[in-house]
Amino acid sequence: SLEFKSILLLVLSFSIVYLLVLITGRFNSFALPLDHAVIIPAAMLAMLITVLVGQRSAVLMVFISSLGVLCAANFALPTALFVLFSGITGIGVMRITGKRIDLVKSACILAAVNPLIICILQIAMPGSFREASFSLVGSAINGFMSGILVLGFLPILESALNTSTSFRLMEFSDLNSPIMKKMLLSVSGTYNHSIMVATLAESACREIGADPLLARVGAYYHDIGKMDQSEYFVEN
């Protein structure tokens, strides 16, 4: 079920962050707390969960992950705080309008905010990373790549979870898709009716604060079954 798959995604995200910190902590290159900032995909995972599951679940995952990282990093507070702040930032910059370019914009914002988080943590907790330039540049790359990787992984996870994100709904709303063209040709009356219902449903949802894109797509396809026996329906 969708709920089980969502829970599985949350558990997998936590496990990735926890094990990554636990394993890399054994290497001298990541001996200091903020050295991990270069490789922890906290923002990327938070962004994916925001789109696929929901913002509340993403916030919960970020807080739990930061606690897990605190344990995995031998209670090094800077590492846990970076995961917390970077993850929350990733959730905050996800302003999705249904266009893939939104993720690129989010990646650019993260590339600027992650080094700022590093600077604040270094000022508050001196000596928490080995080399300032490496951590600053690495965290910027981490932030930018988070958005780009979300762009790459999202279509795969959309199909795996069978969930309707804004991006997927935008694809379904394309009136030039083969199924909509077939509907226009075989059941033109039903097609025009569906377009009218979609317009009404979208307007109503904007007024009451519901999801207008979901309503529009649902209206487009709500009578799709009439294509099977089109002559049975008076509008055709």
C-alpha positions as CSV (number, residue, x, y, z in Angstrom):
1,S,0.0,0.0,0.0
2,L,1.0,3.6,-0.4
3,E,1.2,4.1,3.4
4,F,3.5,1.2,3.8
5,K,5.7,2.4,1.0
6,S,5.9,5.9,2.5
7,I,6.9,4.5,5.9
8,L,9.5,2.4,4.1
9,L,10.9,5.5,2.4
10,L,11.1,7.3,5.8
11,V,13.0,4.3,7.4
12,L,15.3,4.0,4.4
13,S,16.1,7.8,4.5
14,F,16.9,7.6,8.2
15,S,19.1,4.5,7.7
16,I,21.1,6.2,4.9
17,V,22.0,9.2,7.0
18,Y,22.7,7.2,10.2
19,L,24.9,4.5,8.5
20,L,26.7,7.1,6.4
21,V,27.8,9.1,9.5
22,L,28.5,5.8,11.4
23,I,30.8,4.4,8.7
24,T,32.6,7.6,7.7
25,G,33.3,8.4,11.3
26,R,35.8,5.5,11.3
27,F,38.0,7.4,8.8
28,N,40.5,10.1,9.8
29,S,39.2,12.4,7.0
30,F,35.9,12.7,8.9
31,A,37.3,12.9,12.4
32,L,35.9,16.3,13.2
33,P,32.1,16.9,13.4
34,L,31.5,19.2,10.5
35,D,33.7,17.2,8.1
36,H,30.6,15.1,7.6
37,A,28.7,18.1,6.1
38,V,30.2,17.4,2.7
39,I,28.6,14.0,2.3
40,I,25.4,13.9,4.4
41,P,22.4,14.1,2.1
42,A,20.1,15.5,4.7
43,A,18.5,18.2,2.4
44,M,18.1,15.8,-0.5
45,L,16.2,13.2,1.5
46,A,14.1,15.9,3.2
47,M,13.2,17.4,-0.2
48,L,12.2,14.0,-1.6
49,I,10.0,13.2,1.4
50,T,8.4,16.6,1.2
51,V,7.3,16.0,-2.4
52,L,6.4,12.3,-2.1
53,V,4.9,12.0,1.4
54,G,4.3,15.4,2.8
55,Q,5.9,18.3,4.7
56,R,5.0,17.1,8.2
57,S,6.5,13.7,7.6
58,A,9.6,15.4,6.2
59,V,10.0,17.6,9.3
60,L,9.5,14.5,11.6
61,M,12.2,12.6,9.6
62,V,14.7,15.5,9.9
63,F,14.3,15.7,13.6
64,I,14.6,11.9,14.1
65,S,17.6,11.8,11.7
66,S,19.4,14.6,13.6
67,L,18.9,12.6,16.9
68,G,20.2,9.4,15.1
69,V,23.2,11.3,13.8
70,L,23.9,12.7,17.3
71,C,24.3,9.1,18.5
72,A,26.2,7.9,15.4
73,A,28.7,10.8,15.6
74,N,29.5,10.1,19.3
75,F,27.2,12.9,20.4
76,A,29.0,15.5,18.3
77,L,26.4,18.3,18.4
78,P,27.6,20.2,15.3
79,T,27.0,17.2,13.0
80,A,23.4,16.8,14.3
81,L,22.7,20.5,14.0
82,F,23.9,20.6,10.4
83,V,21.6,17.7,9.6
84,L,18.7,19.5,11.3
85,F,19.3,22.9,9.8
86,S,20.1,21.7,6.3
87,G,17.1,19.3,6.3
88,I,14.7,22.1,7.5
89,T,16.1,24.4,4.8
90,G,15.6,21.7,2.2
91,I,11.9,21.5,3.2
92,G,11.5,25.3,3.3
93,V,12.8,25.9,-0.2
94,M,10.5,23.3,-1.8
95,R,8.0,25.7,-3.4
96,I,6.6,23.5,-6.1
97,T,4.5,24.9,-8.9
98,G,4.7,21.8,-11.0
99,K,7.8,22.8,-13.0
100,R,11.1,20.9,-12.8
101,I,13.0,24.2,-12.8
102,D,11.7,24.7,-9.3
103,L,14.1,22.1,-8.1
104,V,17.0,23.8,-9.8
105,K,16.1,27.0,-8.0
106,S,15.9,25.1,-4.7
107,A,19.3,23.6,-5.4
108,C,20.8,27.1,-5.9
109,I,19.3,28.4,-2.7
110,L,20.7,25.4,-0.8
111,A,24.1,26.0,-2.3
112,A,24.1,29.4,-0.7
113,V,22.5,28.4,2.6
114,N,24.6,25.3,3.5
115,P,27.9,27.3,3.7
116,L,26.1,29.8,5.9
117,I,25.0,27.1,8.2
118,I,28.6,25.9,8.4
119,C,29.8,29.4,9.2
120,I,27.3,29.8,12.0
121,L,28.2,26.4,13.5
122,Q,31.9,27.1,13.3
123,I,31.5,30.5,15.1
124,A,29.3,28.9,17.8
125,M,31.5,25.8,18.1
126,P,35.1,26.5,17.1
127,G,37.3,23.7,15.9
128,S,34.5,21.6,14.6
129,F,36.0,21.0,11.1
130,R,39.5,20.4,9.7
131,E,39.7,22.9,6.9
132,A,37.3,25.9,6.4
133,S,37.5,26.2,2.6
134,F,37.0,22.4,2.1
135,S,33.9,22.4,4.4
136,L,32.4,25.6,2.9
137,V,32.9,24.5,-0.7
138,G,31.9,20.9,0.0
139,S,28.7,22.0,1.8
140,A,27.8,24.3,-1.2
141,I,28.3,21.4,-3.6
142,N,26.2,19.2,-1.3
143,G,23.4,21.7,-1.3
144,F,23.4,22.1,-5.1
145,M,23.7,18.4,-5.8
146,S,20.8,17.8,-3.4
147,G,18.4,19.6,-5.7
148,I,19.8,18.0,-8.8
149,L,19.7,14.5,-7.4
150,V,16.0,15.1,-6.3
151,L,15.3,16.0,-9.9
152,G,16.9,12.6,-11.0
153,F,15.4,10.4,-8.3
154,L,11.9,11.8,-8.3
155,P,10.5,10.2,-11.4
156,I,11.8,6.8,-10.3
157,L,10.3,7.1,-6.8
158,E,7.0,8.5,-8.2
159,S,6.6,5.3,-10.2
160,A,7.8,3.1,-7.3
161,L,5.4,4.7,-4.8
162,N,2.7,5.2,-7.4
163,T,2.0,8.7,-5.9
164,S,0.7,11.8,-7.6
165,T,3.2,14.6,-7.1
166,S,2.7,18.1,-8.7
167,F,5.1,17.1,-11.4
168,R,3.2,13.9,-12.3
169,L,-0.1,15.7,-12.2
170,M,1.2,18.3,-14.7
171,E,2.1,15.5,-17.0
172,F,-1.4,14.0,-16.6
173,S,-3.0,17.4,-17.4
174,D,-1.4,17.6,-20.8
175,L,-4.4,17.6,-23.3
176,N,-2.0,16.5,-26.0
177,S,-1.4,13.1,-24.4
178,P,-2.5,10.1,-26.5
179,I,-5.4,9.2,-24.2
180,M,-6.9,12.7,-24.2
181,K,-6.5,12.9,-28.0
182,K,-8.3,9.6,-28.3
183,M,-11.0,10.9,-26.0
184,L,-11.5,14.0,-28.2
185,L,-11.9,11.9,-31.3
186,S,-14.0,9.0,-30.0
187,V,-16.2,10.8,-27.4
188,S,-16.1,14.5,-28.2
189,G,-19.2,15.3,-26.1
190,T,-17.7,13.6,-23.0
191,Y,-14.4,15.4,-23.8
192,N,-16.0,18.8,-23.8
193,H,-18.0,18.0,-20.7
194,S,-14.8,16.9,-18.9
195,I,-13.0,20.1,-19.8
196,M,-15.9,22.2,-18.5
197,V,-16.0,20.2,-15.2
198,A,-12.3,20.6,-14.8
199,T,-12.6,24.4,-15.2
200,L,-15.4,24.5,-12.6
201,A,-13.6,22.2,-10.2
202,E,-10.3,24.1,-10.4
203,S,-12.1,27.4,-9.7
204,A,-13.9,26.0,-6.8
205,C,-10.7,24.5,-5.3
206,R,-9.0,27.9,-5.6
207,E,-11.8,29.5,-3.6
208,I,-11.7,27.0,-0.7
209,G,-8.0,26.4,-0.6
210,A,-8.0,22.8,-2.0
211,D,-5.6,21.5,-4.6
212,P,-6.7,22.9,-7.9
213,L,-4.3,20.9,-10.0
214,L,-5.5,17.6,-8.5
215,A,-9.1,18.6,-9.1
216,R,-8.5,19.6,-12.7
217,V,-6.7,16.3,-13.5
218,G,-9.4,14.2,-11.8
219,A,-12.1,16.0,-13.8
220,Y,-10.2,15.3,-17.1
221,Y,-10.3,11.6,-16.4
222,H,-13.5,11.1,-14.5
223,D,-15.5,9.9,-17.5
224,I,-12.7,8.2,-19.3
225,G,-14.5,4.9,-19.2
226,K,-17.2,6.2,-21.6
227,M,-14.8,5.7,-24.5
228,D,-15.6,2.0,-24.3
229,Q,-19.3,2.4,-25.3
230,S,-19.6,6.0,-26.3
231,E,-23.0,5.7,-28.0
232,Y,-24.6,4.7,-24.7
233,F,-24.2,8.3,-23.5
234,V,-26.5,11.1,-24.7
235,E,-23.8,13.8,-24.9
236,N,-22.0,11.8,-27.6
